[in-house]
């Protein structure tokens, strides 16, 4: 990990994203993700039409375990999920996947 302009850069760590419908489901998924493995919650953002995306960072095995646990959570259907094992460094400059992450308006084009 390094420090770039006051933002912690988590190079070579995986990114996990889980999309659900509704804030209660997003809260339950976020709770499950951080309890299931040694991961850091990056964001929990409403993306429109009631959909929420929860983003985590951590070692590849931990992110895999956390997303697997979230997918098996009863009562809250996971709409979609994605794991990027080692994202390219330039993604951290344009997407909200860095801890701490900037407000969403900073990423709008």
C-alpha positions in Angstrom: 0.0 0.0 0.0 1.1 3.5 -0.7 0.0 7.1 -0.1 -0.9 9.2 -3.2 -2.0 12.7 -2.4 -3.4 11.8 1.0 -5.4 8.8 -0.4 -4.5 5.3 0.7 -3.7 3.2 -2.4 -4.4 -0.5 -2.0 -2.3 -1.8 -4.9 -2.4 -5.5 -5.7 -5.6 -6.0 -3.6 -8.8 -7.4 -5.0 -12.0 -5.4 -5.4 -15.3 -7.0 -4.7 -18.7 -5.5 -5.7 -22.1 -6.8 -4.8 -25.3 -5.3 -6.2 -28.7 -5.6 -4.4 -32.1 -4.1 -4.5 -33.0 -1.8 -1.5 -31.1 -0.2 1.3 -31.9 -2.8 3.9 -30.4 -5.5 1.7 -27.3 -3.3 1.1 -26.8 -2.9 4.8 -27.2 -6.6 5.4 -24.8 -7.4 2.6 -22.2 -4.9 3.9 -22.4 -6.3 7.4 -22.0 -9.9 6.0 -19.0 -8.9 3.8 -17.0 -7.3 6.6 -17.8 -10.1 9.1 -17.0 -12.9 6.7 -13.4 -12.1 6.0 -10.6 -9.5 6.5 -11.9 -6.9 4.1 -12.4 -3.2 4.1 -15.7 -1.6 3.2 -15.0 1.0 0.5 -18.5 2.2 -0.3 -22.2 1.5 -0.2 -23.8 3.6 -2.8 -27.3 4.0 -4.2 -27.0 3.8 -8.0 -30.6 4.5 -8.9 -33.9 2.8 -9.2 -33.5 1.3 -5.7 -30.3 -0.5 -6.6 -27.2 -0.4 -4.3 -23.7 -1.4 -4.9 -21.4 -2.4 -2.0 -17.7 -2.3 -2.7 -14.9 -3.9 -0.6 -11.1 -4.3 -0.9 -8.8 -6.9 0.5 -6.6 -9.9 -0.3 -8.0 -12.0 -3.1 -9.0 -15.0 -0.9 -10.7 -12.7 1.6 -12.7 -10.9 -1.0 -13.7 -14.2 -2.6 -14.8 -15.6 0.8 -16.7 -12.4 1.7 -18.6 -12.2 -1.7 -19.4 -15.9 -1.4 -20.9 -15.3 2.1 -22.9 -12.4 0.8 -24.3 -14.4 -2.1 -25.5 -17.1 0.4 -27.3 -14.5 2.7 -30.9 -15.5 3.1 -33.6 -13.0 2.5 -31.6 -10.6 0.4 -31.1 -11.5 -3.2 -27.8 -10.5 -4.8 -28.6 -9.1 -8.2 -25.0 -9.3 -9.4 -21.5 -9.5 -8.1 -18.0 -9.0 -9.5 -14.5 -9.7 -8.2 -11.4 -8.2 -9.8 -8.4 -10.0 -8.4 -5.7 -7.3 -9.0 -7.1 -4.2 -10.7 -4.8 -2.1 -12.8 -3.4 0.8 -10.8 -5.0 3.4 -13.1 -8.5 2.2 -12.2 -8.0 3.6 -8.7 -7.7 7.1 -10.2 -11.0 7.0 -12.1 -13.2 4.7 -10.1 -14.4 4.9 -6.4 -12.4 1.9 -5.2 -9.8 3.5 -3.0 -10.0 3.8 0.8 -11.0 6.4 1.8 -13.0 7.1 -1.2 -14.1 10.4 -2.6 -17.8 11.5 -2.8 -19.6 10.2 -5.9 -19.8 13.7 -7.5 -16.0 13.7 -7.8 -16.3 10.7 -10.2 -19.1 12.0 -12.5 -18.0 13.0 -16.0 
